[in-house]
Amino acid sequence: MKVKCSFAIGMAALSALVASCMKDPDNHMLDVIYPKPYSVLFADQTRDSIIFTTFDGYSLHSYADWIDIVGEKSENINHDDYSVYTFTRWLEATPNTTGGTRSAVVGVNSYEYSSGARYYQLGYVNIYHPSPRCKDFVFSNIPDTVTFSMADSANVTLDSVCFVVEDDWVLSVSAEEGSVPSWIRLDNEAGAEGENKVYVSMELNKDMENDRKATLLMQTNGISHSIGVTQYKATKKQLEEMEKGAE
Protein backbone atom coordinates (compact mmCIF):
# COMPACT_ATOMS: atom_id res chain seq x y z
CA MET A 1 0.00 0.00 0.00
CA LYS A 2 2.81 2.45 0.79
CA VAL A 3 4.35 1.83 -2.63
CA LYS A 4 1.07 2.59 -4.38
CA CYS A 5 0.56 5.80 -2.40
CA SER A 6 4.06 7.11 -3.02
CA PHE A 7 3.72 6.26 -6.71
CA ALA A 8 0.40 8.13 -6.89
CA ILE A 9 1.89 11.18 -5.20
CA GLY A 10 4.88 11.04 -7.52
CA MET A 11 2.64 10.83 -10.59
CA ALA A 12 0.53 13.76 -9.33
CA ALA A 13 3.63 15.91 -8.98
CA LEU A 14 4.86 14.73 -12.36
CA SER A 15 1.51 15.59 -13.99
CA ALA A 16 1.74 19.12 -12.62
CA LEU A 17 5.26 19.44 -14.01
CA VAL A 18 4.19 18.11 -17.40
CA ALA A 19 1.24 20.49 -17.48
CA SER A 20 3.57 23.43 -16.87
CA CYS A 21 5.81 22.27 -19.71
CA MET A 22 2.96 21.75 -22.18
CA LYS A 23 2.82 25.46 -22.87
CA ASP A 24 6.37 25.43 -24.24
CA PRO A 25 7.46 22.49 -26.46
CA ASP A 26 11.08 23.60 -26.06
CA ASN A 27 11.04 22.57 -22.38
CA HIS A 28 12.69 19.32 -21.39
CA MET A 29 12.49 17.15 -18.29
CA LEU A 30 13.68 13.91 -16.72
CA ASP A 31 12.09 12.31 -13.66
CA VAL A 32 12.90 8.94 -12.06
CA ILE A 33 9.63 7.53 -10.70
CA TYR A 34 10.97 4.25 -9.27
CA PRO A 35 12.87 3.57 -7.10
CA LYS A 36 12.69 6.52 -4.70
CA PRO A 37 14.97 6.89 -2.86
CA TYR A 38 16.42 3.39 -3.40
CA SER A 39 15.54 -0.29 -3.82
CA VAL A 40 16.62 -3.14 -1.52
CA LEU A 41 16.97 -6.76 -2.66
CA PHE A 42 17.76 -9.89 -0.69
CA ALA A 43 20.91 -11.77 -1.69
CA ASP A 44 19.05 -14.20 -3.95
CA GLN A 45 16.69 -11.68 -5.55
CA THR A 46 17.93 -10.90 -9.05
CA ARG A 47 15.18 -8.86 -10.75
CA ASP A 48 14.30 -5.19 -10.42
CA SER A 49 13.59 -2.17 -12.62
CA ILE A 50 14.00 1.55 -13.10
CA ILE A 51 11.03 3.67 -14.25
CA PHE A 52 11.46 7.20 -15.54
CA THR A 53 9.72 9.82 -17.64
CA THR A 54 11.24 12.16 -20.23
CA PHE A 55 10.30 14.24 -23.27
CA ASP A 56 13.44 13.17 -25.11
CA GLY A 57 15.64 10.24 -26.01
CA TYR A 58 17.85 8.83 -23.28
CA SER A 59 20.84 6.67 -22.42
CA LEU A 60 21.08 4.31 -19.47
CA HIS A 61 24.20 3.00 -17.70
CA SER A 62 24.89 0.49 -14.96
CA TYR A 63 27.85 1.42 -12.80
CA ALA A 64 28.34 -2.04 -11.25
CA ASP A 65 29.34 -5.33 -12.83
CA TRP A 66 26.72 -7.31 -10.90
CA ILE A 67 23.62 -5.59 -12.28
CA ASP A 68 22.70 -5.41 -15.98
CA ILE A 69 20.04 -3.65 -18.03
CA VAL A 70 18.17 -6.35 -19.95
CA GLY A 71 14.80 -5.19 -21.33
CA GLU A 72 12.41 -2.32 -21.89
CA LYS A 73 8.74 -1.41 -21.77
CA SER A 74 7.71 2.08 -22.92
CA GLU A 75 4.54 4.11 -22.91
CA ASN A 76 4.18 7.40 -24.71
CA ILE A 77 1.49 10.09 -24.57
CA ASN A 78 1.34 12.04 -27.82
CA HIS A 79 0.26 15.66 -27.91
CA ASP A 80 0.01 18.02 -30.86
CA ASP A 81 3.64 19.07 -30.91
CA TYR A 82 5.44 16.86 -28.40
CA SER A 83 5.35 13.49 -26.64
CA VAL A 84 5.89 12.39 -23.05
CA TYR A 85 7.57 8.99 -22.65
CA THR A 86 7.50 6.71 -19.60
CA PHE A 87 10.09 3.96 -19.73
CA THR A 88 10.44 0.83 -17.62
CA ARG A 89 13.83 -0.81 -17.97
CA TRP A 90 14.29 -4.25 -16.44
CA LEU A 91 17.39 -4.97 -14.41
CA GLU A 92 19.01 -8.33 -13.72
CA ALA A 93 21.46 -8.91 -10.87
CA THR A 94 23.64 -11.85 -9.94
CA PRO A 95 23.11 -13.53 -6.53
CA ASN A 96 25.14 -11.85 -3.81
CA THR A 97 27.60 -14.40 -2.46
CA THR A 98 29.92 -11.86 -0.80
CA GLY A 99 28.37 -12.15 2.68
CA GLY A 100 27.86 -8.37 2.89
CA THR A 101 25.57 -5.76 1.39
CA ARG A 102 26.60 -4.25 -1.93
CA SER A 103 25.24 -1.24 -3.81
CA ALA A 104 24.98 -0.10 -7.41
CA VAL A 105 23.84 2.98 -9.27
CA VAL A 106 21.96 2.93 -12.56
CA GLY A 107 22.25 6.31 -14.25
CA VAL A 108 19.99 7.82 -16.89
CA ASN A 109 20.79 10.78 -19.15
CA SER A 110 18.23 12.63 -21.23
CA TYR A 111 18.78 15.89 -23.12
CA GLU A 112 21.04 17.87 -20.75
CA TYR A 113 19.79 16.18 -17.58
CA SER A 114 21.29 13.35 -15.52
CA SER A 115 19.60 11.31 -12.84
CA GLY A 116 19.66 7.76 -11.54
CA ALA A 117 18.70 5.26 -8.89
CA ARG A 118 20.54 3.29 -6.24
CA TYR A 119 20.08 -0.43 -5.56
CA TYR A 120 21.18 -2.34 -2.46
CA GLN A 121 21.50 -6.11 -2.50
CA LEU A 122 21.72 -7.51 1.00
CA GLY A 123 24.27 -10.16 1.91
CA TYR A 124 21.63 -12.62 3.16
CA VAL A 125 18.45 -14.31 1.99
CA ASN A 126 15.07 -13.70 3.58
CA ILE A 127 15.35 -15.83 6.72
CA TYR A 128 12.84 -14.29 9.12
CA HIS A 129 12.95 -16.88 11.92
CA PRO A 130 15.32 -16.77 13.58
CA SER A 131 15.50 -13.07 12.74
CA PRO A 132 18.83 -11.67 11.51
CA ARG A 133 21.05 -9.89 14.02
CA CYS A 134 22.82 -6.94 12.47
CA LYS A 135 26.53 -6.65 13.14
CA ASP A 136 26.95 -3.36 11.30
CA PHE A 137 25.11 -1.11 8.87
CA VAL A 138 25.79 0.39 5.45
CA PHE A 139 23.75 3.34 6.69
CA SER A 140 20.46 4.03 8.42
CA ASN A 141 18.38 0.83 8.51
CA ILE A 142 20.26 -1.11 5.80
CA PRO A 143 22.43 -3.80 7.42
CA ASP A 144 25.81 -4.77 6.04
CA THR A 145 26.52 -8.14 7.69
CA VAL A 146 24.19 -10.24 9.84
CA THR A 147 24.22 -13.45 11.88
CA PHE A 148 21.49 -15.98 12.66
CA SER A 149 21.05 -17.87 15.92
CA MET A 150 18.34 -19.51 18.01
CA ALA A 151 18.43 -20.42 21.68
CA ASP A 152 16.04 -22.69 23.59
CA SER A 153 15.62 -23.89 27.12
CA ALA A 154 16.61 -27.42 28.10
CA ASN A 155 12.98 -28.55 28.11
CA VAL A 156 12.09 -27.11 24.67
CA THR A 157 12.03 -29.78 21.99
CA LEU A 158 10.67 -27.97 18.93
CA ASP A 159 11.73 -24.83 17.06
CA SER A 160 11.75 -23.85 13.39
CA VAL A 161 13.55 -22.07 10.56
CA CYS A 162 11.29 -19.89 8.38
CA PHE A 163 12.40 -18.29 5.12
CA VAL A 164 11.44 -17.13 1.63
CA VAL A 165 13.86 -17.93 -1.21
CA GLU A 166 13.99 -17.55 -4.98
CA ASP A 167 15.44 -20.98 -5.83
CA ASP A 168 15.85 -24.55 -4.56
CA TRP A 169 17.41 -24.82 -1.11
CA VAL A 170 19.15 -27.29 1.20
CA LEU A 171 19.25 -27.14 5.01
CA SER A 172 21.41 -29.50 7.03
CA VAL A 173 22.87 -30.04 10.48
CA SER A 174 26.62 -29.50 10.29
CA ALA A 175 28.99 -32.06 11.67
CA GLU A 176 30.56 -31.14 15.01
CA GLU A 177 33.94 -32.75 15.80
CA GLY A 178 33.55 -35.17 12.93
CA SER A 179 29.96 -36.29 13.50
CA VAL A 180 26.45 -34.86 13.24
CA PRO A 181 24.90 -34.24 16.69
CA SER A 182 22.29 -36.88 17.46
CA TRP A 183 20.12 -34.66 19.70
CA ILE A 184 18.89 -32.40 16.88
CA ARG A 185 16.95 -33.30 13.72
CA LEU A 186 15.23 -31.54 10.81
CA ASP A 187 11.86 -32.59 9.44
CA ASN A 188 12.86 -31.49 5.92
CA GLU A 189 16.30 -30.94 4.41
CA ALA A 190 15.53 -29.68 0.88
CA GLY A 191 12.83 -27.86 -1.03
CA ALA A 192 11.83 -25.39 -3.74
CA GLU A 193 11.50 -21.65 -4.05
CA GLY A 194 8.89 -19.71 -2.11
CA GLU A 195 7.96 -19.57 1.56
CA ASN A 196 9.19 -22.49 3.66
CA LYS A 197 9.14 -23.66 7.26
CA VAL A 198 11.44 -26.38 8.54
CA TYR A 199 10.82 -27.81 12.01
CA VAL A 200 13.85 -28.37 14.22
CA SER A 201 13.36 -31.19 16.75
CA MET A 202 15.57 -31.48 19.83
CA GLU A 203 15.87 -34.01 22.58
CA LEU A 204 15.52 -32.82 26.17
CA ASN A 205 18.81 -31.60 27.57
CA LYS A 206 19.19 -33.27 30.97
CA ASP A 207 22.72 -32.02 31.47
CA MET A 208 22.87 -29.54 34.37
CA GLU A 209 26.47 -28.57 33.66
CA ASN A 210 26.67 -27.71 29.95
CA ASP A 211 24.72 -25.99 27.21
CA ARG A 212 24.87 -27.85 23.93
CA LYS A 213 25.34 -26.31 20.54
CA ALA A 214 24.82 -27.17 16.88
CA THR A 215 25.05 -25.37 13.55
CA LEU A 216 22.55 -25.47 10.71
CA LEU A 217 23.76 -24.73 7.19
CA MET A 218 21.37 -23.10 4.69
CA GLN A 219 22.36 -23.15 1.00
CA THR A 220 20.51 -21.68 -1.97
CA ASN A 221 21.60 -20.29 -5.33
CA GLY A 222 25.27 -20.30 -4.35
CA ILE A 223 24.59 -18.48 -1.05
CA SER A 224 25.38 -20.08 2.31
CA HIS A 225 24.29 -19.10 5.82
CA SER A 226 25.12 -20.65 9.18
CA ILE A 227 22.44 -20.67 11.87
CA GLY A 228 23.70 -21.29 15.38
CA VAL A 229 21.53 -23.38 17.70
CA THR A 230 21.95 -23.42 21.48
CA GLN A 231 19.99 -25.54 23.93
CA TYR A 232 20.68 -24.37 27.45
CA LYS A 233 21.66 -26.62 30.31
CA ALA A 234 18.89 -27.83 32.60
CA THR A 235 18.01 -26.20 35.87
CA LYS A 236 17.20 -28.39 38.84
CA LYS A 237 13.51 -27.61 38.48
CA GLN A 238 13.54 -28.40 34.75
CA LEU A 239 15.31 -31.70 35.36
CA GLU A 240 12.76 -32.67 38.01
CA GLU A 241 9.93 -31.87 35.58
CA MET A 242 11.59 -33.92 32.83
CA GLU A 243 11.99 -36.93 35.10
CA LYS A 244 8.44 -36.57 36.37
CA GLY A 245 7.13 -36.41 32.79
CA ALA A 246 9.03 -39.57 31.90
CA GLU A 247 7.32 -41.61 34.64
Residue pairs with C-beta under 8 A, 6 or more apart in sequence:
6 36
7 33
7 34
10 33
10 36
11 33
14 31
14 33
14 53
17 29
17 31
18 29
18 53
18 84
20 27
21 27
21 29
21 55
22 79
22 82
25 81
25 82
27 55
28 54
28 55
28 56
28 110
28 111
28 112
28 113
29 53
29 54
29 55
29 113
30 52
30 53
30 54
30 56
30 58
30 108
30 110
30 111
30 113
30 114
30 115
31 52
31 53
31 54
31 115
32 50
32 51
32 52
32 108
32 115
32 116
32 117
33 51
33 52
33 53
33 86
34 49
34 50
34 51
34 117
35 48
35 50
35 117
35 118
35 119
36 117
37 118
38 117
38 118
38 119
38 120
39 48
39 117
39 118
39 119
39 120
40 119
40 120
40 121
40 122
40 142
41 48
41 93
41 119
41 120
41 121
41 122
42 121
42 122
42 124
42 125
42 126
42 166
43 95
43 96
43 97
43 121
43 122
43 123
43 124
43 125
43 223
44 95
44 96
44 125
44 165
44 166
44 167
44 220
44 221
44 223
45 93
45 121
45 166
46 92
46 93
46 94
46 95
46 166
47 90
47 91
47 92
47 93
48 67
48 90
48 91
48 93
48 119
49 88
49 89
49 90
49 91
50 60
50 88
50 89
50 91
50 106
50 108
50 117
51 86
51 87
51 88
51 89
52 58
52 86
52 87
52 108
52 110
52 115
53 84
53 85
53 86
53 87
54 84
54 85
54 87
54 110
54 111
54 113
55 82
55 83
55 84
55 85
55 110
55 111
56 110
56 111
57 110
58 87
58 108
58 109
58 110
59 108
59 109
59 110
60 69
60 89
60 106
60 107
60 108
60 109
61 106
61 107
61 108
61 109
62 68
62 69
62 91
62 104
62 106
63 104
63 105
63 106
63 107
64 102
64 103
64 104
64 105
66 93
66 94
66 96
66 102
66 104
66 121
67 91
67 92
67 93
67 94
67 104
67 106
67 119
67 121
68 91
68 92
68 93
69 89
69 90
69 91
69 106
70 90
70 91
70 92
71 89
71 90
72 87
72 88
72 89
72 90
73 87
73 88
73 90
74 85
74 86
74 87
74 88
75 85
75 86
75 87
76 83
76 84
76 85
76 86
77 83
77 84
77 86
89 106
91 106
91 119
93 104
93 119
93 121
95 221
95 222
95 223
96 102
96 121
96 122
96 123
96 223
97 222
97 223
98 123
99 123
99 145
100 123
100 144
100 145
101 120
101 121
101 122
101 123
101 138
101 142
101 143
101 144
101 145
102 120
102 121
102 123
103 118
103 119
103 120
103 121
103 138
104 118
104 119
104 121
105 116
105 117
105 118
105 119
106 116
106 117
106 119
107 114
107 115
107 116
108 114
108 115
108 116
120 138
120 142
122 142
122 143
123 144
123 145
123 146
124 132
124 146
124 148
124 223
124 225
125 163
125 164
125 165
125 166
125 218
125 220
125 223
125 225
126 163
126 164
126 165
127 148
127 161
127 162
127 163
127 218
127 225
127 227
128 162
128 163
128 164
129 160
129 161
129 162
129 163
130 148
130 149
130 150
130 161
130 227
132 143
132 146
132 147
132 148
133 146
133 147
133 148
133 149
134 143
134 144
134 145
134 146
135 143
135 144
135 145
135 146
135 147
136 143
136 144
136 145
137 143
137 144
138 144
147 228
148 225
148 226
148 227
148 228
149 227
149 228
149 229
149 230
150 159
150 200
150 227
150 228
150 229
150 230
151 229
151 230
151 231
151 232
152 159
152 202
152 229
152 230
152 231
152 232
153 231
153 232
153 238
154 204
154 205
154 206
154 207
154 231
154 232
154 233
154 234
154 235
154 238
154 239
154 242
155 204
155 205
155 234
155 238
155 241
155 242
156 202
156 231
157 201
157 202
157 203
157 204
158 199
158 200
158 201
158 202
159 199
159 200
159 202
159 229
160 197
160 198
160 199
160 200
161 171
161 197
161 198
161 200
161 216
161 218
161 227
162 195
162 196
162 197
162 198
163 169
163 195
163 196
163 218
164 194
164 195
164 196
165 193
165 194
165 196
165 220
165 221
166 193
166 220
166 221
167 193
167 220
167 221
168 190
168 191
168 192
168 193
168 220
168 221
169 190
169 191
169 192
169 193
169 196
169 218
169 219
169 220
170 189
170 190
170 217
170 218
170 219
170 220
171 186
171 188
171 189
171 190
171 198
171 216
171 217
171 218
171 219
172 186
172 189
172 216
172 217
173 180
173 181
173 184
173 185
173 186
173 214
173 215
173 216
173 217
174 180
174 214
174 215
174 216
174 217
174 226
176 213
176 214
176 215
181 212
181 214
182 203
183 202
183 203
183 205
183 212
183 214
183 231
184 200
184 201
184 202
184 203
184 214
184 229
184 231
185 200
185 201
185 202
186 198
186 199
186 200
186 201
186 216
187 198
187 199
187 200
187 201
188 196
188 198
188 199
189 198
191 198
200 216
200 229
202 229
202 231
204 234
204 242
205 211
205 212
205 231
205 232
205 233
205 234
206 234
206 239
206 242
207 233
207 234
208 233
208 234
208 235
208 236
208 239
209 233
210 233
211 230
211 231
211 232
211 233
212 230
212 231
212 233
213 228
213 229
213 230
213 231
214 228
214 229
215 226
215 227
215 228
215 229
216 226
216 227
216 228
216 229
217 224
217 225
217 226
217 227
218 224
218 225
218 226
218 227
219 225
234 242
